Amino acid sequence: MNVNFFEWLRDGVRQSVLLGVSDAVEQIGTPTDTDELHPNVAALLVGDGEPTKTTTRSRTTNNSRKRLGKSLKDMNATTKS
């Protein structure tokens, strides 16, 4: 019997997500059949073929990475003051 932990974990997550979506649809219900789409959804589906500034990612030319959160130096400076 060959049991792969990560495969078991993926299957468990997949099943949980599907059950969660199923429960949400059951509680909220399905949308009514109308021909009108929300304007934002319609604009997203239509698109003009050219990427906009909001949809493209800008790349930095240097290899610096944006720091997320505080560094140890920042944390030590705040605890000392």
N, CA, C and O atoms as a MOPAC input file, in Angstrom:
PM7 MOZYME 1SCF
protein

 N      0.85900 1    -1.16800 1     0.00000 1
 C      0.00000 1     0.00000 1     0.00000 1
 C      0.90300 1     1.22800 1     0.00000 1
 O      1.63200 1     1.47000 1     0.96200 1
 N      0.85300 1     1.99100 1    -1.06800 1
 C      1.67300 1     3.17700 1    -1.22300 1
 C      0.79400 1     4.41200 1    -1.03800 1
 O     -0.01300 1     4.74000 1    -1.90800 1
 N      0.94900 1     5.08600 1     0.08300 1
 C      0.14900 1     6.26900 1     0.37500 1
 C      1.04400 1     7.49300 1     0.26600 1
 O      2.03700 1     7.61500 1     0.98400 1
 N      0.68800 1     8.39200 1    -0.63000 1
 C      1.42700 1     9.62200 1    -0.81300 1
 C      0.74200 1    10.71200 1     0.00200 1
 O     -0.41900 1    11.03600 1    -0.24600 1
 N      1.44900 1    11.27400 1     0.96600 1
 C      0.87100 1    12.26700 1     1.86200 1
 C      0.36200 1    13.47900 1     1.10600 1
 O     -0.73500 1    13.96700 1     1.38100 1
 N      1.15300 1    13.97600 1     0.14700 1
 C      0.75700 1    15.18700 1    -0.55900 1
 C     -0.43600 1    14.94900 1    -1.47600 1
 O     -1.27100 1    15.83600 1    -1.65200 1
 N     -0.51900 1    13.78100 1    -2.04800 1
 C     -1.68600 1    13.44700 1    -2.86800 1
 C     -2.93300 1    13.37300 1    -1.98500 1
 O     -4.00000 1    13.85500 1    -2.36500 1
 N     -2.79200 1    12.77600 1    -0.82300 1
 C     -3.89600 1    12.69300 1     0.11100 1
 C     -4.33700 1    14.09100 1     0.55000 1
 O     -5.53200 1    14.36700 1     0.65100 1
 N     -3.36700 1    14.96800 1     0.80900 1
 C     -3.66800 1    16.33000 1     1.22100 1
 C     -4.36900 1    17.09300 1     0.10300 1
 O     -5.35700 1    17.78200 1     0.35500 1
 N     -3.87200 1    16.98100 1    -1.13600 1
 C     -4.50300 1    17.64700 1    -2.27700 1
 C     -5.93600 1    17.17800 1    -2.46400 1
 O     -6.83000 1    17.98900 1    -2.70100 1
 N     -6.16000 1    15.87200 1    -2.35900 1
 C     -7.51900 1    15.34500 1    -2.50800 1
 C     -8.43700 1    15.86600 1    -1.41100 1
 O     -9.60100 1    16.17300 1    -1.66700 1
 N     -7.91900 1    15.96700 1    -0.19300 1
 C     -8.72500 1    16.49900 1     0.90800 1
 C     -9.08000 1    17.96000 1     0.70700 1
 O    -10.20900 1    18.37300 1     0.97200 1
 N     -8.12100 1    18.74100 1     0.23900 1
 C     -8.38200 1    20.15900 1    -0.01900 1
 C     -9.38000 1    20.30700 1    -1.16000 1
 O    -10.31300 1    21.10500 1    -1.07600 1
 N     -9.18100 1    19.54000 1    -2.22100 1
 C    -10.09600 1    19.59700 1    -3.37100 1
 C    -11.51500 1    19.25900 1    -2.94400 1
 O    -12.46400 1    19.93400 1    -3.34300 1
 N    -11.66400 1    18.22400 1    -2.14100 1
 C    -12.99200 1    17.81800 1    -1.69300 1
 C    -13.61100 1    18.89400 1    -0.78700 1
 O    -14.80900 1    19.16300 1    -0.88100 1
 N    -12.81800 1    19.49600 1     0.06900 1
 C    -13.32000 1    20.54300 1     0.95000 1
 C    -13.77700 1    21.76600 1     0.17400 1
 O    -14.80900 1    22.35800 1     0.48900 1
 N    -13.01100 1    22.14300 1    -0.83700 1
 C    -13.38600 1    23.29900 1    -1.64900 1
 C    -14.67200 1    23.02200 1    -2.40400 1
 O    -15.56800 1    23.86600 1    -2.44600 1
 N    -14.76700 1    21.84500 1    -3.00000 1
 C    -15.98100 1    21.51400 1    -3.74600 1
 C    -17.20300 1    21.46600 1    -2.83600 1
 O    -18.27700 1    21.93500 1    -3.21100 1
 N    -17.04500 1    20.90800 1    -1.65700 1
 C    -18.16600 1    20.88000 1    -0.71700 1
 C    -18.51700 1    22.28200 1    -0.24600 1
 O    -19.69200 1    22.59100 1    -0.04600 1
 N    -17.51200 1    23.13700 1    -0.06600 1
 C    -17.77000 1    24.51600 1     0.34000 1
 C    -18.52700 1    25.28700 1    -0.72800 1
 O    -19.45000 1    26.04000 1    -0.41900 1
 N    -18.14100 1    25.10100 1    -1.98000 1
 C    -18.84200 1    25.75800 1    -3.07600 1
 C    -20.26600 1    25.22600 1    -3.17600 1
 O    -21.21100 1    25.98800 1    -3.38500 1
 N    -20.40900 1    23.93900 1    -3.02800 1
 C    -21.74000 1    23.33600 1    -3.08000 1
 C    -22.63600 1    23.89600 1    -1.97400 1
 O    -23.79800 1    24.22100 1    -2.21700 1
 N    -22.09400 1    24.00600 1    -0.76500 1
 C    -22.87300 1    24.55500 1     0.34500 1
 C    -23.22100 1    26.02100 1     0.11100 1
 O    -24.32600 1    26.45300 1     0.43700 1
 N    -22.28400 1    26.79300 1    -0.45400 1
 C    -22.54200 1    28.20700 1    -0.72200 1
 C    -23.64000 1    28.37000 1    -1.76400 1
 O    -24.51800 1    29.21900 1    -1.61000 1
 N    -23.59900 1    27.56300 1    -2.82700 1
 C    -24.63100 1    27.64100 1    -3.85400 1
 C    -25.97200 1    27.23900 1    -3.26900 1
 O    -27.00600 1    27.81500 1    -3.60800 1
 N    -25.95000 1    26.26100 1    -2.39800 1
 C    -27.18500 1    25.80800 1    -1.76100 1
 C    -27.79300 1    26.90400 1    -0.89800 1
 O    -29.01000 1    27.08700 1    -0.90800 1
 N    -26.97200 1    27.63500 1    -0.15100 1
 C    -27.46900 1    28.69700 1     0.72200 1
 C    -27.85300 1    29.94500 1    -0.04900 1
 O    -28.91300 1    30.52300 1     0.19400 1
 N    -26.99900 1    30.37000 1    -0.98100 1
 C    -27.24100 1    31.61400 1    -1.70500 1
 C    -28.24600 1    31.40500 1    -2.82600 1
 O    -29.08900 1    32.26500 1    -3.08300 1
 N    -28.15600 1    30.29100 1    -3.47300 1
 C    -29.01400 1    30.02600 1    -4.61000 1
 C    -28.30300 1    30.36600 1    -5.90500 1
 O    -27.22700 1    30.96400 1    -5.90300 1
 N    -28.91100 1    29.98200 1    -6.99300 1
 C    -28.32100 1    30.27800 1    -8.29400 1
 C    -28.88900 1    31.59600 1    -8.80000 1
 O    -30.00200 1    31.96600 1    -8.42800 1
 N    -28.15400 1    32.30500 1    -9.63500 1
 C    -28.66600 1    33.57100 1   -10.15800 1
 C    -29.83200 1    33.33500 1   -11.10000 1
 O    -29.94700 1    32.28000 1   -11.72500 1
 N    -30.69100 1    34.33800 1   -11.18800 1
 C    -31.82700 1    34.23000 1   -12.09100 1
 C    -31.33100 1    34.31600 1   -13.52600 1
 O    -30.28000 1    34.89400 1   -13.80000 1
 N    -32.08700 1    33.74500 1   -14.41700 1
 C    -31.69900 1    33.76900 1   -15.82600 1
 C    -32.11200 1    35.10100 1   -16.43800 1
 O    -33.25000 1    35.26900 1   -16.87700 1
 N    -31.18600 1    36.03400 1   -16.46200 1
 C    -31.42600 1    37.31600 1   -17.11400 1
 C    -30.33500 1    37.54000 1   -18.13500 1
 O    -29.24600 1    36.97400 1   -18.04200 1
 N    -30.64000 1    38.36600 1   -19.09900 1
 C    -29.66600 1    38.64700 1   -20.14100 1
 C    -28.70400 1    39.74700 1   -19.73200 1
 O    -27.72600 1    39.99800 1   -20.43700 1
 N    -28.95400 1    40.40600 1   -18.61600 1
 C    -28.11300 1    41.51700 1   -18.20100 1
 C    -26.95200 1    41.01100 1   -17.34700 1
 O    -27.13100 1    40.20300 1   -16.43600 1
 N    -25.77900 1    41.50300 1   -17.66400 1
 C    -24.60000 1    41.22800 1   -16.86600 1
 C    -24.24500 1    42.47000 1   -16.07900 1
 O    -24.58600 1    43.58800 1   -16.46500 1
 N    -23.57200 1    42.26600 1   -14.99600 1
 C    -23.05100 1    43.40900 1   -14.24700 1
 C    -22.09900 1    44.16400 1   -15.16300 1
 O    -21.32500 1    43.53500 1   -15.88500 1
 N    -22.13100 1    45.50300 1   -15.15500 1
 C    -21.27800 1    46.26800 1   -16.08400 1
 C    -19.79000 1    45.93000 1   -15.98800 1
 O    -19.10100 1    45.89800 1   -17.00800 1
 N    -19.29200 1    45.67900 1   -14.79000 1
 C    -17.87200 1    45.33900 1   -14.65200 1
 C    -17.55600 1    43.99400 1   -15.30300 1
 O    -16.50600 1    43.83500 1   -15.92500 1
 N    -18.45300 1    43.03900 1   -15.16200 1
 C    -18.23900 1    41.72700 1   -15.77500 1
 C    -18.32000 1    41.84500 1   -17.29200 1
 O    -17.52800 1    41.23100 1   -18.00800 1
 N    -19.27100 1    42.62800 1   -17.78100 1
 C    -19.40900 1    42.80800 1   -19.22200 1
 C    -18.16900 1    43.47200 1   -19.80800 1
 O    -17.70500 1    43.07500 1   -20.87700 1
 N    -17.62800 1    44.47500 1   -19.12600 1
 C    -16.42300 1    45.15200 1   -19.60800 1
 C    -15.23700 1    44.20000 1   -19.61300 1
 O    -14.39000 1    44.26300 1   -20.50400 1
 N    -15.17500 1    43.33200 1   -18.63900 1
 C    -14.07500 1    42.37700 1   -18.56400 1
 C    -14.15800 1    41.36300 1   -19.70100 1
 O    -13.14000 1    40.99200 1   -20.28400 1
 N    -15.37800 1    40.91700 1   -20.01300 1
 C    -15.54800 1    39.92200 1   -21.05800 1
 C    -15.32900 1    40.51300 1   -22.44500 1
 O    -14.76100 1    39.85600 1   -23.31800 1
 N    -15.77700 1    41.75600 1   -22.65200 1
 C    -15.65400 1    42.37600 1   -23.96700 1
 C    -14.20600 1    42.68500 1   -24.25800 1
 O    -13.65200 1    42.19000 1   -25.23900 1
 N    -13.57900 1    43.50000 1   -23.41800 1
 C    -12.16800 1    43.84700 1   -23.60600 1
 C    -11.91400 1    44.41100 1   -24.98800 1
 O    -12.63900 1    44.08700 1   -25.92800 1
 N    -10.90800 1    45.24100 1   -25.12900 1
 C    -10.61100 1    45.81600 1   -26.43100 1
 C     -9.36200 1    45.20500 1   -27.04600 1
 O     -8.87500 1    45.69500 1   -28.06500 1
 N     -8.84600 1    44.15900 1   -26.45400 1
 C     -7.69400 1    43.48700 1   -27.00700 1
 C     -6.36300 1    44.06400 1   -26.56900 1
 O     -5.33600 1    43.38900 1   -26.64800 1
 N     -6.36900 1    45.30500 1   -26.10800 1
 C     -5.13900 1    45.92600 1   -25.65400 1
 C     -5.08900 1    45.89200 1   -24.13100 1
 O     -6.06100 1    46.26800 1   -23.47600 1
 N     -3.99200 1    45.45600 1   -23.56800 1
 C     -3.89800 1    45.43600 1   -22.11000 1
 C     -3.86000 1    46.85600 1   -21.55500 1
 O     -3.25300 1    47.75300 1   -22.14000 1
 N     -4.50800 1    47.03500 1   -20.44000 1
 C     -4.52300 1    48.34100 1   -19.79800 1
 C     -3.48800 1    48.36700 1   -18.69200 1
 O     -2.89900 1    47.34200 1   -18.34900 1
 N     -3.27400 1    49.53500 1   -18.14500 1
 C     -2.28800 1    49.65200 1   -17.07700 1
 C     -2.68000 1    48.83400 1   -15.85600 1
 O     -1.81300 1    48.32000 1   -15.14900 1
 N     -3.97400 1    48.70800 1   -15.60200 1
 C     -4.40600 1    47.98400 1   -14.41800 1
 C     -4.23700 1    46.47500 1   -14.57100 1
 O     -4.15900 1    45.75700 1   -13.57500 1
 N     -4.18100 1    45.99000 1   -15.81600 1
 C     -4.07700 1    44.54600 1   -15.99400 1
 C     -2.64700 1    44.07400 1   -16.19700 1
 O     -2.37400 1    42.87800 1   -16.09900 1
 N     -1.72300 1    44.99700 1   -16.48100 1
 C     -0.34500 1    44.57600 1   -16.68900 1
 C      0.46000 1    44.82800 1   -15.43500 1
 O      0.18000 1    45.74600 1   -14.66500 1
 N      1.45300 1    44.00200 1   -15.25000 1
 C      2.34300 1    44.16400 1   -14.10400 1
 C      3.57400 1    44.92700 1   -14.54500 1
 O      4.12500 1    44.67900 1   -15.61800 1
 N      3.98800 1    45.83500 1   -13.72600 1
 C      5.21700 1    46.54800 1   -14.04600 1
 C      6.38600 1    45.78500 1   -13.43800 1
 O      6.28900 1    45.25500 1   -12.33100 1
 N      7.45800 1    45.73800 1   -14.15400 1
 C      8.65200 1    45.04800 1   -13.67400 1
 C      9.70400 1    46.07800 1   -13.34500 1
 O      9.87100 1    47.07100 1   -14.05300 1
 N     10.38900 1    45.83400 1   -12.29100 1
 C     11.47600 1    46.73100 1   -11.94200 1
 C     12.71000 1    46.31500 1   -12.72100 1
 O     12.94300 1    45.13000 1   -12.96000 1
 N     13.50000 1    47.31300 1   -13.11400 1
 C     14.68700 1    46.99400 1   -13.89700 1
 C     15.80000 1    46.46200 1   -13.01500 1
 O     16.61200 1    45.64900 1   -13.45700 1
 N     15.84200 1    46.91400 1   -11.77200 1
 C     16.87200 1    46.37900 1   -10.87800 1
 C     16.33600 1    45.13700 1   -10.18100 1
 O     15.13900 1    44.85300 1   -10.23300 1
 N     17.19500 1    44.42600 1    -9.55200 1
 C     16.81000 1    43.16500 1    -8.92000 1
 C     16.41000 1    43.33200 1    -7.46200 1
 O     16.47200 1    42.37500 1    -6.69100 1
 N     16.00200 1    44.52700 1    -7.07700 1
 C     15.59600 1    44.72700 1    -5.68700 1
 C     14.20200 1    44.15300 1    -5.47200 1
 O     13.34700 1    44.20300 1    -6.35500 1
 N     14.00100 1    43.62100 1    -4.30600 1
 C     12.70900 1    43.04800 1    -3.96200 1
 C     12.02700 1    43.93100 1    -2.96100 1
 O     12.68000 1    44.50000 1    -2.08600 1
 N     10.73100 1    44.05700 1    -3.06900 1
 C      9.96700 1    44.84500 1    -2.12100 1
 C      9.83400 1    44.04200 1    -0.83800 1
 O      9.45300 1    42.87100 1    -0.85800 1
 N     10.14700 1    44.67300 1     0.25500 1
 C     10.06300 1    43.99100 1     1.54000 1
 C      8.62100 1    43.97600 1     2.02500 1
 O      7.91000 1    44.97800 1     1.94900 1
 N      8.21800 1    42.84900 1     2.51200 1
 C      6.89500 1    42.70100 1     3.09600 1
 C      7.05100 1    42.58800 1     4.60200 1
 O      7.66600 1    41.64300 1     5.09500 1
 N      6.50900 1    43.52800 1     5.32400 1
 C      6.60900 1    43.49100 1     6.77600 1
 C      7.84600 1    44.19800 1     7.27000 1
 O      8.50300 1    44.92600 1     6.52700 1
 N      8.15300 1    43.98000 1     8.52000 1
 C      9.27000 1    44.65500 1     9.17700 1
 C     10.48600 1    43.74200 1     9.24700 1
 O     10.36300 1    42.51900 1     9.30800 1
 N     11.65400 1    44.36100 1     9.23700 1
 C     12.87300 1    43.59600 1     9.42700 1
 C     13.16700 1    43.51300 1    10.92100 1
 O     12.51300 1    44.17700 1    11.72600 1
 N     14.12700 1    42.71800 1    11.27700 1
 C     14.51000 1    42.61100 1    12.70000 1
 C     14.99700 1    43.94000 1    13.24100 1
 O     14.73400 1    44.27400 1    14.39600 1
 N     15.71400 1    44.70900 1    12.40900 1
 C     16.18900 1    46.02700 1    12.83900 1
 C     15.02000 1    46.94300 1    13.16500 1
 O     15.05300 1    47.66300 1    14.16300 1
 N     13.98500 1    46.91800 1    12.32800 1
 C     12.81200 1    47.75100 1    12.57900 1
 C     12.10900 1    47.32600 1    13.86700 1
 O     11.66100 1    48.17000 1    14.64400 1
 N     12.01600 1    46.02500 1    14.08700 1
 C     11.32700 1    45.53600 1    15.27400 1
 C     12.10600 1    45.89000 1    16.53300 1
 O     11.51100 1    46.25400 1    17.54700 1
 N     13.46300 1    45.78600 1    16.47800 1
 C     14.27400 1    46.14100 1    17.62000 1
 C     14.20700 1    47.64200 1    17.91600 1
 O     14.22800 1    48.04700 1    19.07900 1
 N     14.12800 1    48.46100 1    16.87200 1
 C     14.06200 1    49.91600 1    17.06200 1
 C     12.74900 1    50.31300 1    17.73400 1
 O     12.73200 1    51.22900 1    18.55600 1
 N     11.64300 1    49.63500 1    17.39400 1
 C     10.36400 1    49.98500 1    17.99300 1
 C     10.26500 1    49.50000 1    19.43700 1
 O      9.59800 1    50.14000 1    20.25000 1
 N     10.91300 1    48.38700 1    19.77300 1
 C     10.84200 1    47.88800 1    21.15100 1
 C     11.72800 1    48.70400 1    22.08800 1
 O     11.43100 1    48.81300 1    23.27800 1
 N     12.82500 1    49.28500 1    21.56000 1
 C     13.71200 1    50.08000 1    22.39800 1
 C     13.12200 1    51.44300 1    22.71000 1
 O     13.43000 1    52.00800 1    23.76000 1
 N     12.28700 1    51.99200 1    21.84100 1
 C     11.74100 1    53.32700 1    22.09800 1
 C     10.50200 1    53.32300 1    22.94600 1
 O      9.94700 1    54.38400 1    23.23300 1

